[in-house]
């Protein structure tokens, strides 16, 4: 236990919901003493399916290694809980999800002069300010209002809603990252962060905000059709399902030649992604028949050999049997009561520093007596306070070798917390989120400076260019690493070893270096070289088989769901490793599998498969507990409303609002179980009321009556959202080559205002001269020579014809 990264920390967890529980799980599985305070009747998630012998396997997985105490609503228990909180290093507080944001003005602990004040992270639905602050929330409502639902599902609707736990896991990762960042910063109680689950849910589709700003967003195109490129889908084979992504013209050509239609590769009707989307029905009809001729195993092997992003889309039974995950220990035992099931491991891998391989969940109040007695006599760790105005990671240097979405999101988390993040690109191989259509216009008009997605993901960073294939560029890179605390990269698995820049080489010059690598299936296994986009990662997790409408095909949640999921996990892993480095002085290489990072999203289904040998059929947009719960069409073009009766009182209020007193008086509908049995009839009643109403007006009407409801907002609507605008979540900024655009702000904030945007995203090589001179002492003459040789530069340039063999970084797909 003493080797675990968070051993010795004490954490108090107060409230309910998967975001709180997952944040606490991350602490507990890495060795912290996590105390879960529950009401006398227990956390509501103790009844969340799947149930085994009347107990929730999902609750158990979320709460392994924790201690449970009872907190009664009394003055005596309030004083005891305050004393317990002051014995903790961190307090995770989600009371606002049940009792409203007003409770957060009253910390769990009572401040006592001279006594320790813990670091606090408060989890809310919509933050502490803005028009939605006192809304009745839920994970689904946050997802709907954040834009994370509208683009997913059939073209004619309704949009898809995934399980609550998926929003909760993102929120939990963000809360955990804020807390660990504060610990690294030695803030000693001077830092309190608040997380909005609404804004956290937006993080899963932030790419769409860039596409809308670039006026390229196509709207909802249908199941598994995204971003005006095709084919990106899931197809039944002779045995199993195969998921493919054919984004570029070479990938399309490979697909056509491999599946027996080489003439289509040259057909002008299919010359680019937009053209192929226009003929998507024709292409899909061909693929549906072609893939049925062989097994998923055959297509995975054949297409993978051609470097085409293609993966098995496994059932939960198949997933549990996949050797690549078994070898990595991706499934761990979860014990509760007399039961043991298998669930996904926490995907943040620190070798001997954790996480623990499975564990036991506490029974209700199991540790109450201890923490009302000797357990109160605990002293939190002594931290040397840093200046109060200092950001937590100031003084930490990170070399960023990432591209796309996932890696830059991870490094952005550290940059937002104050780290000096040096983003390394090449003038020949810039970050491919700057663009990959290398036309004359791309170089002449500097289109690589005008992509909003790149600009959103790379705020607060310094940008340098280095040709890592040139000996001088490699030498400068090694010098940067020698003085860095961490390196993060998401190249394809074979690239850095070929360049002589893998962890073994870097550790020779910096023994305390932390390095995060994040290929699709992790390093050093049979599938490590598998090419993947963010959508491929979702396909490989098996999640689409349990998403969407029961009459429809397996359904992806978004174009690149695996990217933000991988990014949030890698960001948390980076911070965790930096904390461990600070405590021990040791370096380590984090071998993160981005597919494995997706597996916590499958937890409800994976646990059910393990417990019962099968997974329940998809239930449309219905909820496993609350009823009625669904998405209903409203007046206007593609307008939808999410309504959720999260309790019996909310059900009665809903009946009054929609004018159906008869339903409210029906004794068979007085409980959620009765309402679930009559869900079709209740859906009809709500749909009839919503059909003639504006979605936002209907939302406010229901919220005023105490019913959780939210408009299913498109991303264009989200960018205009009055709540997010009032909170300053979007901020207009100026940048060279672009002018004004809307930048996002961090998903955690230390007060009413967002953390500062210290820098807009760097232009290509913008800070090369400054960094090389300040950090490495390179003189002006040497800087000029580097520019003249093309080792550095501020303008992208085409790749020169090869004259001698030279290893070059791929334009890799794993992001």
C-alpha positions in Angstrom: 0.0 0.0 0.0 2.8 2.4 0.8 3.9 2.4 -2.9 0.5 3.5 -4.1 0.6 7.1 -5.5 -2.1 8.5 -3.2 -1.3 6.4 0.0 -1.4 8.6 3.1 -4.1 11.0 1.9 -7.5 11.1 3.5 -10.5 12.1 1.4 -14.1 12.8 2.4 -16.8 12.2 -0.1 -20.2 13.8 0.6 -23.2 13.6 -1.7 -24.3 11.3 -4.4 -24.0 10.6 -8.1 -21.5 8.9 -10.4 -19.2 11.9 -10.9 -18.6 12.1 -7.1 -18.2 8.4 -6.8 -15.8 8.1 -9.7 -13.6 10.9 -8.4 -13.5 9.2 -5.1 -12.8 5.8 -6.7 -9.8 7.3 -8.4 -8.4 8.4 -5.1 -9.3 5.1 -3.4 -8.0 2.8 -6.1 -4.6 4.6 -5.8 -4.4 4.1 -2.1 -6.1 7.1 -0.5 -8.3 6.6 2.5 -11.7 7.6 1.1 -14.6 8.0 3.5 -18.0 8.0 1.9 -20.6 9.8 4.0 -24.1 8.5 3.3 -27.6 9.3 4.5 -29.1 6.7 6.8 -31.1 5.1 4.0 -28.0 5.0 1.8 -26.7 6.5 -1.4 -29.5 6.3 -4.1 -27.0 4.7 -6.4 -27.0 1.6 -4.2 -30.2 0.8 -6.1 -28.9 1.5 -9.6 -29.0 -1.6 -11.9 -27.5 -4.0 -12.6 -28.6 -5.6 -9.3 -27.2 -8.8 -7.9 -29.1 -10.3 -5.0 -30.8 -6.8 -4.6 -27.4 -5.0 -4.4 -26.0 -2.8 -7.1 -22.9 -4.1 -8.9 -22.5 -0.6 -10.4 -22.5 1.1 -7.0 -19.9 -1.5 -5.8 -17.6 -0.9 -8.8 -17.8 2.9 -8.2 -17.0 2.5 -4.5 -14.2 -0.1 -4.2 -11.8 0.4 -1.3 -13.9 3.1 0.3 -15.2 3.4 3.9 -18.9 4.1 4.6 -20.2 6.3 7.4 -23.7 7.6 8.2 -24.4 11.3 8.3 -27.7 12.1 9.9 -29.4 15.5 9.4 -28.7 16.8 12.9 -26.6 19.4 14.6 -24.6 16.8 16.4 -23.8 14.9 13.2 -23.1 18.2 11.5 -20.4 19.1 14.1 -18.9 15.5 13.8 -18.8 15.7 10.0 -17.1 19.1 10.2 -14.4 17.6 12.5 -14.0 14.6 10.2 -13.7 16.9 7.2 -10.9 18.9 8.9 -9.0 15.7 9.4 -8.9 15.2 5.6 -6.6 16.4 2.8 -9.4 16.6 0.3 -13.2 17.0 0.4 -15.3 16.0 -2.6 -18.7 17.6 -2.2 -21.7 16.9 -4.4 -24.5 17.9 -2.1 -25.5 20.5 -4.6 -26.8 17.8 -6.9 -29.4 17.0 -4.3 -29.9 20.1 -2.2 -29.0 22.9 -4.6 -26.0 25.2 -5.0 -26.9 27.2 -1.9 -25.5 24.4 0.3 -22.0 25.1 -1.1 -22.0 28.5 0.6 -21.8 26.4 3.8 -18.7 24.2 3.6 -19.0 20.7 5.0 -16.4 21.7 7.6 -16.6 24.6 10.1 -13.5 26.7 9.9 -11.6 26.7 13.2 -8.7 29.2 13.6 -5.4 27.4 13.6 -6.8 24.1 12.3 -6.3 22.6 8.8 -8.7 23.4 6.0 -8.9 20.8 3.3 -8.7 21.2 -0.4 -12.3 21.2 -1.7 -13.8 20.3 -5.0 -17.5 21.0 -5.3 -19.5 19.2 -8.0 -22.7 20.9 -9.3 -25.1 20.5 -12.2 -24.6 24.0 -13.7 -22.1 25.8 -11.6 -22.9 28.4 -8.9 -23.9 31.2 -11.2 -26.0 31.8 -14.3 -29.6 31.3 -15.3 -29.5 27.5 -14.9 -27.7 27.5 -11.5 -30.8 26.4 -9.6 -32.2 24.1 -12.3 -33.2 20.6 -11.4 -30.4 18.6 -13.0 -29.4 15.2 -14.0 -26.6 13.7 -16.0 -28.9 13.4 -19.0 -30.1 17.1 -18.7 -26.5 18.3 -18.6 -25.8 16.2 -21.7 -28.8 17.6 -23.5 -28.1 21.2 -22.8 -24.3 20.9 -23.5 -24.8 19.8 -27.1 -23.6 16.3 -26.4 -26.8 14.6 -27.6 -28.2 16.5 -30.5 -25.9 15.3 -33.3 -26.2 11.6 -32.3 -29.0 9.3 -33.6 -31.3 8.9 -36.6 -31.5 11.9 -39.0 -35.2 12.3 -38.2 -34.6 11.8 -34.5 -35.0 11.4 -31.7 -31.3 12.0 -30.6 -29.6 9.3 -28.6 -29.0 9.4 -24.8 -26.3 7.2 -23.3 -26.3 5.9 -19.7 -25.9 8.5 -16.9 -22.5 7.0 -15.8 -20.9 8.3 -19.0 -21.4 12.0 -18.0 -20.5 11.1 -14.5 -17.2 9.6 -15.4 -16.1 12.7 -17.3 -17.2 14.9 -14.4 -15.3 12.6 -12.0 -12.1 12.8 -14.0 -12.3 16.6 -14.0 -13.0 16.8 -10.3 -10.1 14.4 -9.6 -7.7 16.4 -11.8 -8.6 19.6 -10.1 -7.9 18.1 -6.6 -4.6 16.5 -7.6 -3.5 19.7 -9.3 -4.2 21.6 -6.0 -2.2 19.0 -4.1 0.7 19.4 -6.4 0.5 23.1 -6.0 0.8 22.7 -2.2 -2.2 25.1 -1.8 -2.9 23.9 1.8 -6.6 24.7 1.7 -6.3 28.0 -0.2 -7.8 26.5 -3.3 -11.4 25.5 -3.8 -12.6 24.3 -7.2 -16.1 24.0 -8.5 -17.0 21.7 -11.4 -20.1 22.1 -13.6 -21.3 18.8 -15.0 -23.0 20.8 -17.8 -19.6 22.1 -18.9 -18.0 18.8 -18.3 -20.5 17.1 -20.7 -19.7 19.8 -23.3 -16.1 18.5 -23.1 -17.1 15.3 -24.9 -18.1 17.2 -28.0 -15.9 20.3 -27.9 -14.7 19.5 -31.4 -18.2 20.4 -32.7 -17.8 23.9 -31.3 -14.8 24.4 -33.5 -16.6 22.9 -36.6 -19.5 25.3 -36.0 -17.2 28.3 -35.8 -15.6 27.2 -39.0 -19.1 27.0 -40.6 -18.5 23.3 -41.4 -21.0 21.6 -39.1 -23.5 19.4 -41.1 -26.0 18.8 -38.3 -27.3 15.3 -37.5 -26.7 13.1 -40.5 -28.0 9.8 -39.2 -26.7 6.8 -37.1 -22.9 6.5 -37.4 -22.7 9.4 -39.9 -20.7 12.4 -38.7 -18.8 15.4 -39.9 -19.5 15.0 -43.7 -17.0 12.1 -44.2 -17.9 8.5 -45.1 -17.8 5.6 -44.6 -17.6 5.6 -40.8 -19.7 2.8 -39.5 -20.4 -0.6 -37.9 -21.2 -3.6 -40.0 -22.3 -7.1 -39.4 -20.0 -9.8 -40.7 -20.3 -13.5 -41.1 -19.4 -13.7 -37.4 -19.4 -10.6 -35.3 -19.3 -6.9 -36.0 -16.5 -4.8 -37.6 -16.1 -1.0 -37.1 -14.3 1.1 -39.8 -13.2 4.6 -40.4 -12.3 5.7 -43.9 -11.4 9.4 -43.5 -8.7 10.1 -46.1 -8.7 9.3 -49.8 -5.9 6.7 -49.4 -8.0 5.0 -46.8 -11.0 5.0 -49.1 -8.8 3.6 -51.9 -7.6 0.8 -49.6 -11.1 -0.1 -48.6 -12.3 -0.3 -52.2 -9.4 -2.4 -53.4 -9.6 -4.8 -50.4 -13.4 -5.3 -50.7 -13.4 -5.8 -54.5 -14.5 -2.4 -55.8 -11.2 -0.9 -57.1 -13.1 1.1 -59.7 -14.9 3.1 -57.0 -11.5 4.4 -55.7 -11.2 6.3 -59.0 -14.9 7.2 -59.4 -15.2 11.1 -59.2 -18.5 10.6 -57.3 -16.4 9.5 -54.3 -13.5 11.8 -54.6 -13.6 13.2 -51.1 -15.5 12.7 -47.8 -18.2 15.2 -48.6 -18.9 13.6 -51.9 -19.0 10.1 -50.3 -21.4 11.4 -47.7 -23.7 12.5 -50.5 -23.7 8.8 -51.7 -23.7 7.3 -48.2 -26.7 5.1 -48.8 -25.2 3.6 -51.9 -21.8 3.0 -50.2 -23.5 1.5 -47.1 -25.6 -0.9 -49.2 -22.4 -2.2 -50.8 -20.5 -2.5 -47.5 -23.4 -4.3 -45.8 -23.2 -7.1 -48.3 -19.4 -7.1 -48.7 -18.7 -7.5 -45.0 -21.1 -10.4 -44.6 -18.9 -12.5 -46.8 -16.2 -12.9 -44.1 -15.8 -12.9 -40.4 -14.9 -9.8 -38.2 -11.6 -11.6 -37.4 -10.8 -11.8 -41.1 -11.6 -8.1 -41.8 -9.7 -7.0 -38.7 -6.6 -8.8 -39.9 -6.8 -7.8 -43.6 -7.7 -4.2 -43.1 -5.4 -3.7 -40.2 -2.5 -5.0 -42.3 -3.3 -2.1 -44.7 -3.2 0.4 -41.8 -6.9 1.1 -42.2 -8.6 2.0 -38.9 -10.7 -1.2 -38.4 -11.6 -3.0 -35.2 -13.8 -5.7 -33.7 -17.0 -4.2 -32.2 -17.3 -6.7 -29.3 -20.3 -7.7 -27.3 -19.6 -7.6 -23.6 -19.1 -11.3 -23.5 -16.5 -11.0 -26.4 -14.9 -8.1 -24.7 -14.3 -10.0 -21.5 -12.6 -12.7 -23.5 -10.3 -10.5 -25.6 -6.7 -11.6 -24.9 -5.2 -8.1 -25.4 -7.3 -6.8 -22.5 -6.8 -9.9 -20.3 -3.0 -9.6 -20.7 -3.1 -5.9 -19.5 -5.4 -6.8 -16.6 -8.2 -4.6 -17.9 -10.8 -6.5 -15.9 -10.7 -6.7 -12.1 -12.8 -8.4 -9.4 -15.4 -6.3 -7.6 -16.6 -7.7 -4.3 -19.8 -6.6 -2.4 -21.7 -8.6 0.1 -21.4 -12.2 -0.9 -21.0 -11.4 -4.5 -18.0 -11.1 -6.9 -18.2 -9.8 -10.5 -15.7 -8.4 -13.0 -15.6 -4.7 -13.9 -13.2 -2.4 -15.8 -9.9 -1.4 -14.2 -9.2 2.3 -13.6 -7.3 3.0 -16.8 -4.6 5.3 -15.3 -1.6 2.9 -15.1 1.3 3.8 -12.8 2.9 0.3 -12.4 3.6 -0.3 -8.7 2.0 3.0 -7.8 -1.4 1.7 -8.7 -4.2 1.2 -9.3 -5.2 -1.6 -7.0 -6.4 -4.7 -8.9 -10.1 -4.7 -8.0 -11.4 -4.5 -4.5 -14.4 -4.6 -2.1 -17.1 -2.0 -1.7 -18.3 -1.2 1.8 -21.7 -2.0 3.3 -23.8 0.9 4.5 -22.3 2.5 7.6 -19.7 -0.2 7.9 -17.1 2.1 9.3 -19.3 4.5 11.2 -18.1 3.5 14.7 -14.4 3.9 13.8 -14.8 7.4 12.5 -16.9 8.6 15.4 -14.1 7.5 17.7 -10.4 7.0 17.1 -10.8 7.7 13.4 -11.1 11.4 14.2 -7.6 11.5 15.6 -6.0 11.8 12.1 -3.7 14.6 11.0 -3.7 15.5 7.3 -0.4 15.7 5.4 1.5 18.9 6.0 1.9 20.9 2.7 4.2 23.9 2.4 1.8 26.6 1.2 2.5 28.2 -2.1 1.6 31.8 -2.8 -2.2 32.2 -3.0 -2.2 33.8 -6.4 0.1 31.2 -7.9 -1.5 28.6 -10.2 -0.9 25.0 -8.9 1.5 23.8 -11.6 3.6 26.9 -12.0 7.2 25.9 -12.3 6.5 22.5 -13.9 7.6 22.1 -17.5 6.0 19.6 -19.9 7.1 18.8 -23.5 4.1 18.1 -25.6 4.4 15.8 -28.6 0.7 15.3 -29.1 -1.6 16.0 -32.1 -5.3 16.0 -32.7 -7.8 16.0 -29.8 -6.9 13.5 -27.1 -3.3 14.3 -26.4 -3.6 18.1 -26.7 -6.7 17.9 -24.3 -4.5 16.1 -21.8 -1.7 18.6 -22.0 -4.2 21.5 -22.0 -5.4 20.3 -18.5 -1.9 20.8 -17.2 -1.5 24.1 -19.0 -4.7 25.4 -17.6 -3.4 24.7 -14.1 -0.3 26.7 -14.8 2.3 24.3 -16.2 4.7 25.6 -18.9 3.6 23.3 -21.8 5.9 23.4 -24.8 4.1 22.1 -27.8 6.6 20.6 -30.4 5.6 20.5 -34.1 7.4 20.3 -37.4 7.0 22.7 -40.3 6.6 19.6 -42.5 4.5 17.7 -40.0 2.4 20.2 -38.0 -0.3 19.0 -35.7 -2.8 17.4 -38.1 -5.7 19.2 -36.4 -4.4 22.2 -38.2 -5.5 20.5 -41.4 -4.6 17.5 -43.6 -5.6 18.7 -47.1 -2.1 19.8 -48.2 -3.1 21.9 -51.2 -1.3 25.0 -52.5 -3.9 27.0 -50.7 -3.1 25.2 -47.5 0.4 26.7 -47.5 -0.2 29.9 -49.4 -3.2 31.1 -47.3 -1.9 29.6 -44.0 -5.0 27.5 -43.6 -3.1 25.6 -40.9 -3.5 28.7 -38.7 -7.3 28.9 -39.1 -8.7 25.7 -37.8 -10.9 26.4 -34.7 -10.5 22.9 -33.3 -6.7 23.4 -33.1 -7.2 26.8 -31.5 -9.6 25.5 -28.9 -7.4 22.6 -27.8 -4.1 24.4 -27.5 -4.7 27.5 -25.3 -2.1 28.4 -22.7 0.7 26.6 -24.5 4.0 27.7 -26.1 4.6 26.5 -29.6 7.9 25.5 -31.1 9.0 23.8 -34.3 11.7 21.1 -34.5 12.5 18.6 -37.2 13.0 15.5 -35.1 14.3 13.6 -38.0 17.4 15.9 -38.3 20.2 15.3 -35.8 20.2 18.9 -34.6 16.5 18.9 -34.1 16.7 15.7 -32.2 19.6 17.1 -30.1 17.5 20.2 -29.2 14.6 18.0 -28.3 16.8 16.0 -25.9 18.0 19.2 -24.3 14.4 20.3 -23.7 13.6 16.9 -22.2 16.6 17.1 -19.9 15.1 20.0 -18.1 11.5 18.9 -18.2 9.3 17.3 -15.6 7.2 15.4 -18.1 6.7 14.4 -21.8 3.4 13.5 -23.3 3.0 11.9 -26.8 0.3 10.2 -28.9 2.3 9.1 -32.0 1.7 5.7 -33.4 3.5 3.1 -31.2 6.4 2.6 -33.6 7.4 6.3 -34.3 9.4 7.4 -31.2 11.5 4.2 -31.0 12.4 4.7 -34.7 13.5 8.2 -33.9 15.5 7.2 -30.8 13.2 9.2 -28.6 11.3 6.5 -26.7 11.2 6.5 -22.9 14.3 4.3 -22.6 16.3 6.9 -24.5 14.8 9.9 -22.7 15.2 8.4 -19.2 19.0 8.2 -19.8 19.2 12.0 -19.8 16.5 12.6 -17.2 15.9 9.8 -14.6 13.0 11.6 -12.9 11.1 12.1 -16.2 7.4 11.3 -16.3 6.2 10.2 -19.8 2.7 9.5 -20.9 2.1 7.4 -24.1 -1.4 6.8 -25.3 -1.8 4.5 -28.3 -5.2 2.9 -29.1 -4.5 -0.4 -27.3 -1.5 0.5 -25.2 2.1 -0.4 -25.8 3.8 -3.8 -26.2 0.9 -6.0 -27.1 -0.5 -7.7 -30.3 -2.7 -4.8 -31.2 -0.4 -1.9 -30.3 0.1 -0.9 -33.9 -3.7 -0.8 -34.7 -4.5 2.5 -36.2 -7.5 4.3 -34.7 -9.5 7.5 -34.7 -11.5 8.6 -31.7 -14.6 6.9 -33.2 -12.6 3.7 -33.6 -11.8 3.7 -29.9 -15.6 3.8 -29.1 -16.2 1.0 -31.6 -13.5 -1.2 -30.0 -15.0 -0.7 -26.6 -18.2 -2.4 -27.6 -20.2 0.5 -26.4 -22.2 1.1 -29.7 -23.9 -2.3 -29.3 -25.6 -0.9 -26.2 -26.4 2.6 -27.4 -29.3 3.9 -29.4 -32.8 2.7 -30.3 -33.5 -1.0 -30.0 -34.8 -1.2 -33.6 -31.7 0.5 -35.0 -28.2 -0.6 -35.7 -25.3 -0.4 -33.1 -24.9 3.4 -32.6 -21.8 5.5 -32.0 -22.3 8.4 -29.6 -20.2 10.9 -31.6 -17.7 11.1 -34.3 -14.7 10.9 -32.0 -16.0 9.9 -28.5 -12.7 8.1 -27.7 -10.7 11.3 -28.1 -12.0 13.4 -25.2 -12.3 10.3 -23.1 -8.7 9.5 -23.7 -7.7 13.1 -23.2 -9.4 13.5 -19.8 -7.9 10.2 -18.7 -4.4 11.0 -19.9 -4.6 14.4 -18.3 -5.6 12.9 -14.9 -2.8 10.3 -15.3 -0.3 13.0 -16.1 -1.2 14.9 -12.9 -1.2 11.8 -10.8 2.3 10.8 -12.1 3.5 14.4 -11.4 2.2 14.1 -7.8 4.0 10.8 -7.4 7.2 12.3 -8.9 7.0 15.2 -6.4 6.7 12.8 -3.5 9.4 10.2 -4.6 11.6 11.9 -7.1 11.1 8.9 -9.4 10.2 9.0 -13.1 7.9 6.5 -14.8 6.4 5.7 -18.2 2.6 5.6 -18.3 1.3 3.1 -20.8 -2.2 4.3 -21.4 -4.6 2.4 -23.6 -7.2 4.7 -25.1 -9.6 1.8 -25.7 -9.1 0.9 -22.0 -10.0 4.5 -21.1 -13.4 3.9 -22.8 -14.2 0.8 -20.8 -15.5 2.6 -17.6 -18.2 3.9 -19.9 -19.3 0.3 -20.5 -19.3 -0.5 -16.8 -23.1 -1.0 -16.5 -23.1 -3.5 -19.3 -19.8 -5.2 -18.5 -20.9 -5.7 -14.9 -24.3 -7.1 -16.0 -22.6 -9.5 -18.4 -20.3 -10.7 -15.7 -23.1 -11.0 -13.1 -25.9 -12.5 -15.3 -24.2 -13.9 -18.4 -26.1 -11.5 -20.7 -26.9 -7.8 -21.1 -30.5 -6.4 -21.2 -31.9 -5.2 -24.5 -31.5 -1.5 -25.4 -34.3 0.6 -24.0 -34.4 3.5 -26.4 -33.8 6.7 -24.3 -35.3 5.4 -21.2 -33.7 5.4 -17.8 -32.9 2.3 -15.6 -34.6 3.9 -12.6 -36.4 7.2 -13.4 -39.7 7.2 -15.2 -40.9 8.7 -17.4 -37.7 9.7 -19.0 -37.2 10.5 -22.7 -36.7 12.9 -25.6 -39.8 14.4 -27.1 -40.3 16.4 -30.3 -41.1 20.1 -30.0 -42.3 22.8 -32.3 -39.7 24.0 -34.8 -37.0 22.4 -37.0 -35.4 19.4 -35.3 -36.3 20.7 -31.8 -36.3 18.3 -28.9 -37.0 18.3 -25.2 -35.6 15.9 -22.5 -37.9 15.3 -19.6 -37.1 13.2 -16.6 -39.3 12.5 -13.6 -36.5 11.9 -11.1 -38.9 11.2 -8.2 -42.5 10.7 -7.3 -43.0 14.3 -6.4 -41.6 15.4 -9.8 -44.0 13.0 -11.4 -47.0 14.7 -9.8 -45.7 18.1 -10.9 -45.2 16.9 -14.4 -48.8 15.7 -14.5 -50.0 19.1 -13.4 -47.9 20.9 -16.0 -49.1 18.8 -19.0 -52.7 18.9 -17.8 -53.1 15.2 -17.0 -54.5 15.0 -13.6 -55.9 11.6 -14.4 -52.4 10.2 -14.7 -51.4 11.8 -11.4 -54.4 10.2 -9.7 -53.6 6.7 -11.1 -52.4 4.6 -8.2 -50.6 2.2 -10.5 -48.3 5.1 -11.6 -47.5 6.3 -8.1 -44.1 4.6 -8.1 -41.3 4.6 -10.7 -41.7 0.8 -11.2 -45.4 1.3 -12.1 -44.5 4.2 -14.4 -41.8 2.1 -16.2 -44.4 -0.6 -16.9 -46.6 2.0 -18.5 -43.9 4.0 -20.2 -45.4 3.9 -23.7 -48.6 5.5 -22.5 -46.7 8.2 -20.6 -44.5 8.9 -23.6 -47.6 9.6 -25.7 -49.0 12.0 -23.1 -45.7 14.0 -22.8 -45.2 14.0 -26.6 -48.7 15.4 -27.1 -48.0 18.3 -24.7 -44.5 19.0 -26.1 -45.4 18.9 -29.8 -46.7 22.4 -30.1 -44.3 24.1 -27.7 -40.9 25.8 -28.1 -38.3 23.5 -26.5 -36.7 26.2 -24.4 -40.0 27.6 -23.2 -41.2 24.1 -22.3 -37.9 23.5 -20.4 -38.4 26.7 -18.3 -42.0 25.8 -17.6 -41.1 22.4 -16.3 -38.1 23.6 -14.4 -40.3 26.2 -12.6 -42.5 23.4 -11.5 -39.6 21.3 -10.2 -39.3 18.9 -13.0 -35.9 18.1 -14.5 -36.0 19.1 -18.2 -33.7 20.4 -20.8 -33.7 21.4 -24.4 -31.7 19.1 -26.5 -29.5 21.9 -27.9 -27.6 21.9 -31.1 -24.0 23.1 -30.9 -24.9 26.3 -32.7 -27.4 26.9 -29.9 -24.8 26.0 -27.2 -22.5 28.7 -28.5 -25.3 31.2 -27.9 -26.5 29.7 -24.6 -27.3 32.5 -22.2 -26.2 30.5 -19.2 -22.7 29.7 -20.6 -22.4 33.3 -21.9 -23.2 34.8 -18.5 -20.8 32.5 -16.8 -18.0 33.5 -19.2 -17.5 29.9 -20.3 -17.0 31.2 -23.8 -14.7 34.1 -24.2 -14.0 36.1 -27.4 -10.2 36.2 -28.1 -8.0 37.6 -30.8 -5.5 35.5 -32.7 -3.2 36.2 -35.6 -4.6 34.9 -39.0 -8.0 34.3 -37.5 -9.2 37.5 -35.8 -11.9 37.0 -33.2 -13.2 33.5 -32.2 -14.8 32.0 -29.1 -12.4 30.2 -26.9 -13.6 27.9 -24.1 -12.4 28.1 -20.5 -11.4 25.3 -18.1 -14.0 22.9 -16.8 -13.0 23.6 -13.2 -12.9 27.1 -11.7 -11.5 28.3 -8.4 -14.2 30.9 -7.8 -17.0 32.6 -9.7 -14.7 33.4 -12.6 -12.9 30.9 -14.9 -9.2 30.4 -14.7 -7.4 32.9 -16.9 -6.6 32.4 -20.6 -3.0 33.3 -20.4 -2.3 32.7 -24.1 -4.3 31.9 -27.2 -3.2 28.8 -29.1 0.3 29.3 -30.7 0.8 30.0 -34.3 3.2 27.5 -35.9 6.6 27.9 -34.3 5.5 31.2 -32.6 7.7 30.7 -29.5 10.6 28.8 -31.0 13.1 31.5 -30.7 12.0 32.5 -27.2 12.0 29.0 -25.8 15.3 27.9 -27.4 17.1 31.0 -26.2 15.5 31.2 -22.7 15.5 27.5 -21.9 18.5 26.2 -23.8 20.6 29.3 -24.2 20.7 29.1 -28.1 22.3 32.3 -29.4 20.8 34.4 -32.3 23.2 33.2 -34.9 22.4 29.6 -34.2 18.7 30.3 -34.3 19.1 31.8 -37.8 21.0 28.8 -38.9 18.3 26.5 -37.6 15.7 28.4 -39.6 17.8 28.4 -42.7 18.2 24.6 -42.5 14.5 24.1 -42.0 14.9 22.6 -38.6 12.8 25.3 -37.2 10.4 27.8 -38.8 7.1 29.6 -38.6 5.6 28.5 -41.9 4.4 25.1 -42.9 6.1 23.6 -45.9 5.6 20.5 -48.1 7.6 17.4 -47.5 10.8 17.4 -49.7 11.5 14.4 -51.9 13.5 11.8 -50.1 17.1 11.5 -51.1 18.2 9.2 -48.2 16.1 6.9 -46.0 14.9 8.8 -43.0 12.4 8.0 -40.2 9.6 10.5 -40.2 6.6 10.8 -37.8 3.4 9.4 -39.3 0.3 11.6 -39.7 -1.0 9.2 -37.1 -4.7 8.5 -36.5 -4.6 7.6 -32.8 -5.3 10.9 -31.1 
